[in-house]
Amino acid sequence: MAGVTSGGRGAAFDPLKHSQPLGGALAFLGLARCIPLLHGAQGCSAFAKALLTRHFREPIPLQSTAINDVSAVLGSSDSLLSALDTINERQRPDVVGVLTTGLTEVSEEDMLGVLGSSRYAAGSRGPLVIPVSTPDFRGGLSDGWSAALQGIVAAVPATGVTVPGRAAVLVGPALTAVDLDEIADLVRAFGLDPVVVPDLSGSLDGHLDENWSPLTTGGTTVGALLGLASCAVVITIGSAAAAAGGALAAKAGVPLISHDHASGLAATDRLVTDLTRYTGVAAPDAARRWRRRLADGLMDSHFVLGGAKVAIALEPDQLVAVGSLLYDVGAEIVTAVSPTDAAVLRCAPWEEVVIGDFVDLSERAEAAGAELVVASSHGADAAAVIGAAHLTMGFPVYDRMGAQLRATSGYRGSLQLLVDAANRLLEHRESHRATGPSRARRASAEQLEELAC
């Protein structure tokens, strides 16, 4: 059990944290024919859109109500309804996720009341409008994702019918598109029919469509959402999905299988055991084969990662998932920094998690002599300053290609993560070994030159 402490500074100098509206928008991007709408100033969506576009390298459908200082004070309900009208007329979405921002939260805009008494009220004709409270002055990306997922589940009607074999799989923000495919394939191998929510593997996996669309071009369909409460079991992967999963299981009256993550041998074993216990189906041959490969990979990578000093700065779910896997292979987690607090952080197998920013990461990692930094592209400078290898993960990743195509979960994904971490450390050690002597030779040559003069 890890202790959670604060970095101790009143301000973030090199921020690690992203806002709740960004996390909420990311969750809605996993729904088909959907567009997230940020209820706030134009700049709120512009910054989020820039980050999302750089990370996914795809056009990102994201709109804003573009309220100004006058409407923020006198009331922005007209701006909200006008934006919804424009989106509905021009883009014809199936789902609109309306996310508040700090501006509308501070002005105490009654968004639920405005929508509830409008033509976009629940049950009315037109797109499914899902309002979510995501103040950007509180919480972070994972909190916004969790709030959006709870809003999606709240919009799901109770059906009173259970479809045998249907599994609602609610996921957190730590899973990549390939991870979602891996989890869905595993659930399917046990004879279940998975409905992944939200499903970024269908919307932001990097596929090329025939025509441009102003909406998401894949993901969980509105039909699948409306029938979600007819599932026979609810499975959650990620603590950010736990609250929504509990609410859906209670609404449907079905069992809940909840896991904080699915990275590493033990974590994936627990998921497979739960699926076997629920379905009565033995673990499939493919899973057993990849398990043996992961077991061998753990032994092989131990010679590289065992004893290596690692510093990590990621969102809570991913921090615990990646850190636990590296800890299991023998790495020493000398620094672990999370942008926000979360209960899952206390489940980390090392001693301490710090709530802080990249300055905290850099200072603590340098003091501890970290050899490997695991963080987003924003952590590249911190890694360079302390002379450590940098394994790029998390959000955003813009200095590497294919962030959504890198697996980190399940037996196969865990093995891929181990290989990536070990190779990155080997490359770094080799490059330092290669450049070290040349630097020494250059220094000696300069000294001889000075003596000659």
C-alpha positions as a Python dict, from the first residue, in 0.01 Angstrom:
ca = {
    (1, 'M'): (0, 0, 0),
    (2, 'A'): (151, 329, -111),
    (3, 'G'): (130, 649, 85),
    (4, 'V'): (4, 951, -108),
    (5, 'T'): (171, 1286, -42),
    (6, 'S'): (162, 1632, -196),
    (7, 'G'): (447, 1795, -381),
    (8, 'G'): (421, 2079, -132),
    (9, 'R'): (409, 2374, -372),
    (10, 'G'): (107, 2598, -412),
    (11, 'A'): (146, 2629, -790),
    (12, 'A'): (234, 2399, -1078),
    (13, 'F'): (537, 2525, -1274),
    (14, 'D'): (551, 2245, -1533),
    (15, 'P'): (200, 2100, -1523),
    (16, 'L'): (130, 1731, -1552),
    (17, 'K'): (-243, 1769, -1502),
    (18, 'H'): (-502, 1808, -1779),
    (19, 'S'): (-852, 1943, -1726),
    (20, 'Q'): (-1178, 1761, -1656),
    (21, 'P'): (-1345, 1889, -1977),
    (22, 'L'): (-1060, 1738, -2180),
    (23, 'G'): (-1109, 1401, -2011),
    (24, 'G'): (-1483, 1419, -2061),
    (25, 'A'): (-1444, 1508, -2428),
    (26, 'L'): (-1205, 1217, -2475),
    (27, 'A'): (-1465, 977, -2333),
    (28, 'F'): (-1738, 1107, -2565),
    (29, 'L'): (-1505, 1064, -2863),
    (30, 'G'): (-1548, 689, -2808),
    (31, 'L'): (-1916, 707, -2905),
    (32, 'A'): (-2025, 673, -3269),
    (33, 'R'): (-2159, 978, -3457),
    (34, 'C'): (-2094, 1192, -3151),
    (35, 'I'): (-1958, 1541, -3096),
    (36, 'P'): (-1847, 1680, -2758),
    (37, 'L'): (-1966, 2035, -2687),
    (38, 'L'): (-1777, 2240, -2430),
    (39, 'H'): (-2005, 2491, -2261),
    (40, 'G'): (-1759, 2775, -2218),
    (41, 'A'): (-1533, 3021, -2397),
    (42, 'Q'): (-1391, 2950, -2742),
    (43, 'G'): (-1040, 2902, -2605),
    (44, 'C'): (-1153, 2616, -2382),
    (45, 'S'): (-1217, 2392, -2681),
    (46, 'A'): (-931, 2526, -2892),
    (47, 'F'): (-662, 2416, -2646),
    (48, 'A'): (-822, 2076, -2588),
    (49, 'K'): (-862, 2022, -2961),
    (50, 'A'): (-496, 2105, -3024),
    (51, 'L'): (-378, 1848, -2769),
    (52, 'L'): (-615, 1578, -2896),
    (53, 'T'): (-520, 1640, -3260),
    (54, 'R'): (-147, 1618, -3186),
    (55, 'H'): (-192, 1297, -2986),
    (56, 'F'): (-419, 1106, -3224),
    (57, 'R'): (-302, 1270, -3550),
    (58, 'E'): (-665, 1272, -3660),
    (59, 'P'): (-934, 1539, -3712),
    (60, 'I'): (-1109, 1582, -3377),
    (61, 'P'): (-1480, 1676, -3369),
    (62, 'L'): (-1510, 1923, -3082),
    (63, 'Q'): (-1728, 2232, -3052),
    (64, 'S'): (-1778, 2515, -2806),
    (65, 'T'): (-2074, 2733, -2710),
    (66, 'A'): (-1830, 3026, -2732),
    (67, 'I'): (-1983, 3232, -2452),
    (68, 'N'): (-1834, 3572, -2377),
    (69, 'D'): (-1802, 3786, -2065),
    (70, 'V'): (-2152, 3932, -2106),
    (71, 'S'): (-2334, 3601, -2151),
    (72, 'A'): (-2133, 3448, -1868),
    (73, 'V'): (-2274, 3709, -1630),
    (74, 'L'): (-2626, 3753, -1768),
    (75, 'G'): (-2683, 3387, -1852),
    (76, 'S'): (-2552, 3157, -2122),
    (77, 'S'): (-2856, 2935, -2176),
    (78, 'D'): (-2927, 3098, -2513),
    (79, 'S'): (-2571, 3027, -2626),
    (80, 'L'): (-2606, 2663, -2525),
    (81, 'L'): (-2936, 2608, -2706),
    (82, 'S'): (-2816, 2801, -3011),
    (83, 'A'): (-2502, 2584, -3033),
    (84, 'L'): (-2711, 2267, -3005),
    (85, 'D'): (-2945, 2393, -3279),
    (86, 'T'): (-2652, 2466, -3510),
    (87, 'I'): (-2491, 2127, -3447),
    (88, 'N'): (-2821, 1945, -3497),
    (89, 'E'): (-2902, 2126, -3822),
    (90, 'R'): (-2558, 2105, -3983),
    (91, 'Q'): (-2405, 1782, -3853),
    (92, 'R'): (-2698, 1560, -3747),
    (93, 'P'): (-2520, 1377, -3463),
    (94, 'D'): (-2663, 1081, -3275),
    (95, 'V'): (-2506, 1192, -2946),
    (96, 'V'): (-2392, 1529, -2809),
    (97, 'G'): (-2191, 1534, -2489),
    (98, 'V'): (-2230, 1874, -2322),
    (99, 'L'): (-1945, 1947, -2082),
    (100, 'T'): (-1928, 2244, -1848),
    (101, 'T'): (-1610, 2444, -1797),
    (102, 'G'): (-1481, 2660, -1514),
    (103, 'L'): (-1652, 2967, -1658),
    (104, 'T'): (-2003, 2819, -1658),
    (105, 'E'): (-1949, 2639, -1328),
    (106, 'V'): (-1845, 2960, -1150),
    (107, 'S'): (-2144, 3147, -1292),
    (108, 'E'): (-2364, 2864, -1155),
    (109, 'E'): (-2540, 2809, -1485),
    (110, 'D'): (-2825, 2559, -1437),
    (111, 'M'): (-2739, 2348, -1741),
    (112, 'L'): (-2955, 2053, -1634),
    (113, 'G'): (-3255, 2278, -1583),
    (114, 'V'): (-3204, 2454, -1916),
    (115, 'L'): (-3178, 2128, -2110),
    (116, 'G'): (-3457, 1960, -1913),
    (117, 'S'): (-3707, 2227, -2013),
    (118, 'S'): (-3591, 2253, -2375),
    (119, 'R'): (-3647, 2062, -2696),
    (120, 'Y'): (-3338, 1858, -2607),
    (121, 'A'): (-3483, 1709, -2288),
    (122, 'A'): (-3441, 1335, -2229),
    (123, 'G'): (-3682, 1132, -2439),
    (124, 'S'): (-3736, 1402, -2701),
    (125, 'R'): (-3671, 1355, -3071),
    (126, 'G'): (-3330, 1443, -3203),
    (127, 'P'): (-2983, 1361, -3075),
    (128, 'L'): (-2921, 1209, -2735),
    (129, 'V'): (-2787, 1504, -2533),
    (130, 'I'): (-2585, 1404, -2227),
    (131, 'P'): (-2495, 1690, -1988),
    (132, 'V'): (-2194, 1643, -1760),
    (133, 'S'): (-2048, 1868, -1491),
    (134, 'T'): (-1671, 1897, -1549),
    (135, 'P'): (-1527, 2205, -1374),
    (136, 'D'): (-1170, 2249, -1490),
    (137, 'F'): (-1063, 2407, -1160),
    (138, 'R'): (-1113, 2074, -982),
    (139, 'G'): (-989, 1723, -1058),
    (140, 'G'): (-824, 1626, -1384),
    (141, 'L'): (-848, 1419, -1701),
    (142, 'S'): (-940, 1095, -1524),
    (143, 'D'): (-1209, 1270, -1319),
    (144, 'G'): (-1360, 1418, -1634),
    (145, 'W'): (-1359, 1077, -1803),
    (146, 'S'): (-1526, 923, -1498),
    (147, 'A'): (-1791, 1196, -1485),
    (148, 'A'): (-1867, 1157, -1857),
    (149, 'L'): (-1897, 780, -1824),
    (150, 'Q'): (-2134, 821, -1530),
    (151, 'G'): (-2337, 1066, -1739),
    (152, 'I'): (-2354, 815, -2024),
    (153, 'V'): (-2475, 541, -1789),
    (154, 'A'): (-2732, 778, -1635),
    (155, 'A'): (-2873, 837, -1985),
    (156, 'V'): (-2912, 462, -2044),
    (157, 'P'): (-3277, 358, -1993),
    (158, 'A'): (-3363, 56, -1781),
    (159, 'T'): (-3499, -216, -2011),
    (160, 'G'): (-3614, -481, -1766),
    (161, 'V'): (-3475, -739, -2010),
    (162, 'T'): (-3150, -934, -1988),
    (163, 'V'): (-2981, -1057, -2304),
    (164, 'P'): (-2783, -1373, -2218),
    (165, 'G'): (-2413, -1341, -2295),
    (166, 'R'): (-2412, -964, -2341),
    (167, 'A'): (-2129, -803, -2145),
    (168, 'A'): (-2106, -428, -2088),
    (169, 'V'): (-1734, -348, -2071),
    (170, 'L'): (-1674, -1, -1924),
    (171, 'V'): (-1316, 119, -1950),
    (172, 'G'): (-1095, 397, -1818),
    (173, 'P'): (-868, 640, -2005),
    (174, 'A'): (-551, 434, -1959),
    (175, 'L'): (-638, 184, -2233),
    (176, 'T'): (-527, 242, -2592),
    (177, 'A'): (-726, 141, -2899),
    (178, 'V'): (-526, -182, -2927),
    (179, 'D'): (-582, -250, -2555),
    (180, 'L'): (-957, -228, -2611),
    (181, 'D'): (-931, -479, -2895),
    (182, 'E'): (-729, -707, -2668),
    (183, 'I'): (-982, -687, -2383),
    (184, 'A'): (-1279, -735, -2618),
    (185, 'D'): (-1115, -1038, -2780),
    (186, 'L'): (-1047, -1190, -2438),
    (187, 'V'): (-1408, -1139, -2325),
    (188, 'R'): (-1532, -1278, -2657),
    (189, 'A'): (-1316, -1589, -2613),
    (190, 'F'): (-1527, -1679, -2309),
    (191, 'G'): (-1844, -1686, -2517),
    (192, 'L'): (-1961, -1336, -2424),
    (193, 'D'): (-2067, -1053, -2654),
    (194, 'P'): (-1878, -742, -2535),
    (195, 'V'): (-2014, -388, -2572),
    (196, 'V'): (-1719, -159, -2497),
    (197, 'V'): (-1802, 189, -2362),
    (198, 'P'): (-1645, 416, -2466),
    (199, 'D'): (-1485, 241, -2762),
    (200, 'L'): (-1190, 444, -2890),
    (201, 'S'): (-1075, 139, -3087),
    (202, 'G'): (-1350, 212, -3338),
    (203, 'S'): (-1325, 591, -3350),
    (204, 'L'): (-965, 698, -3290),
    (205, 'D'): (-762, 393, -3389),
    (206, 'G'): (-616, 562, -3696),
    (207, 'H'): (-839, 413, -3964),
    (208, 'L'): (-887, 588, -4299),
    (209, 'D'): (-1247, 660, -4397),
    (210, 'E'): (-1372, 710, -4749),
    (211, 'N'): (-1525, 1049, -4670),
    (212, 'W'): (-1461, 1323, -4418),
    (213, 'S'): (-1711, 1349, -4134),
    (214, 'P'): (-1767, 1627, -3879),
    (215, 'L'): (-1860, 1355, -3625),
    (216, 'T'): (-1680, 1054, -3480),
    (217, 'T'): (-1665, 778, -3741),
    (218, 'G'): (-1676, 479, -3509),
    (219, 'G'): (-1719, 375, -3150),
    (220, 'T'): (-2014, 264, -2940),
    (221, 'T'): (-2338, 324, -3132),
    (222, 'V'): (-2639, 496, -2980),
    (223, 'G'): (-2835, 174, -3030),
    (224, 'A'): (-2581, -18, -2824),
    (225, 'L'): (-2598, 252, -2556),
    (226, 'L'): (-2976, 241, -2533),
    (227, 'G'): (-2962, -137, -2493),
    (228, 'L'): (-2675, -134, -2246),
    (229, 'A'): (-2897, -205, -1944),
    (230, 'S'): (-3000, -536, -2100),
    (231, 'C'): (-2650, -676, -2039),
    (232, 'A'): (-2600, -994, -1838),
    (233, 'V'): (-2278, -880, -1669),
    (234, 'V'): (-2085, -555, -1624),
    (235, 'I'): (-1705, -556, -1649),
    (236, 'T'): (-1496, -251, -1561),
    (237, 'I'): (-1127, -205, -1642),
    (238, 'G'): (-984, 101, -1466),
    (239, 'S'): (-1083, 273, -1144),
    (240, 'A'): (-1214, 569, -1349),
    (241, 'A'): (-1488, 336, -1476),
    (242, 'A'): (-1574, 181, -1139),
    (243, 'A'): (-1847, 425, -1033),
    (244, 'A'): (-2024, 406, -1368),
    (245, 'G'): (-1993, 28, -1367),
    (246, 'G'): (-2151, 3, -1024),
    (247, 'A'): (-2438, 227, -1132),
    (248, 'L'): (-2501, 22, -1447),
    (249, 'A'): (-2487, -310, -1261),
    (250, 'A'): (-2740, -177, -1009),
    (251, 'K'): (-2967, -48, -1286),
    (252, 'A'): (-2953, -376, -1478),
    (253, 'G'): (-2954, -597, -1167),
    (254, 'V'): (-2657, -802, -1289),
    (255, 'P'): (-2314, -907, -1152),
    (256, 'L'): (-2020, -666, -1156),
    (257, 'I'): (-1662, -770, -1235),
    (258, 'S'): (-1435, -478, -1146),
    (259, 'H'): (-1060, -443, -1200),
    (260, 'D'): (-830, -144, -1149),
    (261, 'H'): (-619, -244, -1449),
    (262, 'A'): (-524, -541, -1665),
    (263, 'S'): (-146, -498, -1694),
    (264, 'G'): (87, -769, -1572),
    (265, 'L'): (66, -1142, -1513),
    (266, 'A'): (-119, -1131, -1181),
    (267, 'A'): (-372, -865, -1289),
    (268, 'T'): (-457, -1046, -1613),
    (269, 'D'): (-476, -1377, -1427),
    (270, 'R'): (-737, -1224, -1195),
    (271, 'L'): (-943, -1104, -1492),
    (272, 'V'): (-924, -1445, -1662),
    (273, 'T'): (-1017, -1618, -1336),
    (274, 'D'): (-1323, -1394, -1291),
    (275, 'L'): (-1435, -1459, -1649),
    (276, 'T'): (-1388, -1833, -1602),
    (277, 'R'): (-1582, -1826, -1277),
    (278, 'Y'): (-1870, -1632, -1434),
    (279, 'T'): (-1898, -1824, -1762),
    (280, 'G'): (-1777, -2166, -1657),
    (281, 'V'): (-1553, -2166, -1966),
    (282, 'A'): (-1187, -2259, -1931),
    (283, 'A'): (-922, -2008, -2035),
    (284, 'P'): (-879, -2025, -2415),
    (285, 'D'): (-566, -2172, -2571),
    (286, 'A'): (-462, -1835, -2716),
    (287, 'A'): (-465, -1675, -2370),
    (288, 'R'): (-266, -1964, -2224),
    (289, 'R'): (-8, -1932, -2502),
    (290, 'W'): (36, -1558, -2447),
    (291, 'R'): (55, -1617, -2072),
    (292, 'R'): (352, -1849, -2122),
    (293, 'R'): (515, -1589, -2346),
    (294, 'L'): (463, -1320, -2083),
    (295, 'A'): (609, -1545, -1812),
    (296, 'D'): (917, -1599, -2026),
    (297, 'G'): (933, -1226, -2104),
    (298, 'L'): (930, -1145, -1733),
    (299, 'M'): (1235, -1364, -1680),
    (300, 'D'): (1418, -1229, -1986),
    (301, 'S'): (1350, -862, -1915),
    (302, 'H'): (1448, -905, -1550),
    (303, 'F'): (1812, -901, -1660),
    (304, 'V'): (1759, -551, -1802),
    (305, 'L'): (1490, -399, -1582),
    (306, 'G'): (1572, -576, -1256),
    (307, 'G'): (1720, -318, -1019),
    (308, 'A'): (1671, -34, -1269),
    (309, 'K'): (1563, 292, -1108),
    (310, 'V'): (1241, 411, -1269),
    (311, 'A'): (1049, 739, -1240),
    (312, 'I'): (686, 752, -1358),
    (313, 'A'): (447, 1043, -1418),
    (314, 'L'): (106, 934, -1550),
    (315, 'E'): (-267, 948, -1481),
    (316, 'P'): (-365, 744, -1170),
    (317, 'D'): (-490, 426, -1342),
    (318, 'Q'): (-201, 408, -1585),
    (319, 'L'): (52, 499, -1317),
    (320, 'V'): (-50, 200, -1104),
    (321, 'A'): (-79, -33, -1404),
    (322, 'V'): (261, 46, -1556),
    (323, 'G'): (435, 82, -1222),
    (324, 'S'): (302, -251, -1095),
    (325, 'L'): (426, -434, -1404),
    (326, 'L'): (774, -281, -1381),
    (327, 'Y'): (780, -344, -1005),
    (328, 'D'): (695, -711, -1066),
    (329, 'V'): (991, -752, -1300),
    (330, 'G'): (1227, -614, -1035),
    (331, 'A'): (1252, -246, -1122),
    (332, 'E'): (1282, 4, -837),
    (333, 'I'): (1013, 272, -856),
    (334, 'V'): (1209, 564, -711),
    (335, 'T'): (956, 834, -806),
    (336, 'A'): (588, 812, -894),
    (337, 'V'): (400, 1134, -966),
    (338, 'S'): (26, 1161, -1034),
    (339, 'P'): (-154, 1480, -1142),
    (340, 'T'): (-452, 1413, -914),
    (341, 'D'): (-538, 1201, -613),
    (342, 'A'): (-737, 879, -653),
    (343, 'A'): (-812, 580, -433),
    (344, 'V'): (-635, 346, -675),
    (345, 'L'): (-300, 512, -599),
    (346, 'R'): (-302, 354, -254),
    (347, 'C'): (-301, 11, -420),
    (348, 'A'): (43, 72, -571),
    (349, 'P'): (296, -187, -447),
    (350, 'W'): (575, 66, -385),
    (351, 'E'): (607, 311, -96),
    (352, 'E'): (498, 655, -214),
    (353, 'V'): (301, 841, -479),
    (354, 'V'): (338, 1219, -504),
    (355, 'I'): (61, 1447, -627),
    (356, 'G'): (254, 1701, -829),
    (357, 'D'): (395, 1810, -1164),
    (358, 'F'): (698, 1755, -1384),
    (359, 'V'): (915, 1968, -1154),
    (360, 'D'): (846, 1720, -875),
    (361, 'L'): (929, 1438, -1113),
    (362, 'S'): (1254, 1596, -1229),
    (363, 'E'): (1380, 1689, -881),
    (364, 'R'): (1298, 1357, -718),
    (365, 'A'): (1411, 1146, -1013),
    (366, 'E'): (1747, 1325, -1031),
    (367, 'A'): (1802, 1291, -657),
    (368, 'A'): (1726, 918, -675),
    (369, 'G'): (1940, 859, -984),
    (370, 'A'): (1657, 743, -1209),
    (371, 'E'): (1763, 563, -1527),
    (372, 'L'): (1423, 545, -1696),
    (373, 'V'): (1142, 803, -1706),
    (374, 'V'): (796, 683, -1809),
    (375, 'A'): (579, 982, -1900),
    (376, 'S'): (402, 1160, -2184),
    (377, 'S'): (583, 1367, -2445),
    (378, 'H'): (574, 1654, -2197),
    (379, 'G'): (820, 1455, -1983),
    (380, 'A'): (1094, 1455, -2248),
    (381, 'D'): (1262, 1765, -2104),
    (382, 'A'): (1266, 1621, -1752),
    (383, 'A'): (1426, 1301, -1880),
    (384, 'A'): (1685, 1497, -2079),
    (385, 'V'): (1778, 1713, -1780),
    (386, 'I'): (1858, 1415, -1559),
    (387, 'G'): (2012, 1213, -1843),
    (388, 'A'): (1762, 927, -1825),
    (389, 'A'): (1595, 718, -2093),
    (390, 'H'): (1241, 826, -2177),
    (391, 'L'): (962, 577, -2248),
    (392, 'T'): (679, 782, -2395),
    (393, 'M'): (336, 685, -2265),
    (394, 'G'): (15, 849, -2149),
    (395, 'F'): (-134, 1169, -2289),
    (396, 'P'): (-32, 1347, -2499),
    (397, 'V'): (217, 1156, -2714),
    (398, 'Y'): (321, 1366, -3013),
    (399, 'D'): (691, 1284, -3058),
    (400, 'R'): (623, 920, -3147),
    (401, 'M'): (396, 760, -3405),
    (402, 'G'): (120, 512, -3326),
    (403, 'A'): (45, 585, -2962),
    (404, 'Q'): (-297, 419, -2996),
    (405, 'L'): (-143, 112, -3157),
    (406, 'R'): (82, 25, -2862),
    (407, 'A'): (-65, -240, -2634),
    (408, 'T'): (-17, -229, -2256),
    (409, 'S'): (-290, -460, -2122),
    (410, 'G'): (-363, -830, -2116),
    (411, 'Y'): (-93, -1094, -2154),
    (412, 'R'): (9, -973, -2500),
    (413, 'G'): (0, -602, -2414),
    (414, 'S'): (194, -652, -2090),
    (415, 'L'): (466, -836, -2280),
    (416, 'Q'): (480, -555, -2538),
    (417, 'L'): (516, -298, -2260),
    (418, 'L'): (799, -496, -2099),
    (419, 'V'): (980, -525, -2433),
    (420, 'D'): (938, -152, -2502),
    (421, 'A'): (1071, -57, -2157),
    (422, 'A'): (1366, -297, -2174),
    (423, 'N'): (1461, -195, -2528),
    (424, 'R'): (1440, 175, -2443),
    (425, 'L'): (1672, 125, -2147),
    (426, 'L'): (1913, -88, -2353),
    (427, 'E'): (1923, 176, -2629),
    (428, 'H'): (1993, 448, -2374),
    (429, 'R'): (2271, 253, -2205),
    (430, 'E'): (2428, 166, -2540),
    (431, 'S'): (2416, 526, -2664),
    (432, 'H'): (2579, 650, -2345),
    (433, 'R'): (2842, 378, -2368),
    (434, 'A'): (2912, 482, -2728),
    (435, 'T'): (2929, 855, -2665),
    (436, 'G'): (3116, 835, -2335),
    (437, 'P'): (3463, 748, -2471),
    (438, 'S'): (3435, 993, -2759),
    (439, 'R'): (3359, 1271, -2512),
    (440, 'A'): (3663, 1167, -2309),
    (441, 'R'): (3881, 1165, -2622),
    (442, 'R'): (3756, 1511, -2717),
    (443, 'A'): (3832, 1637, -2366),
    (444, 'S'): (4184, 1490, -2378),
    (445, 'A'): (4247, 1645, -2718),
    (446, 'E'): (4135, 1984, -2591),
    (447, 'Q'): (4368, 1955, -2289),
    (448, 'L'): (4665, 1865, -2512),
    (449, 'E'): (4581, 2159, -2735),
    (450, 'E'): (4587, 2393, -2437),
    (451, 'L'): (4923, 2254, -2321),
    (452, 'A'): (5066, 2294, -2671),
    (453, 'C'): (4963, 2657, -2679),
}
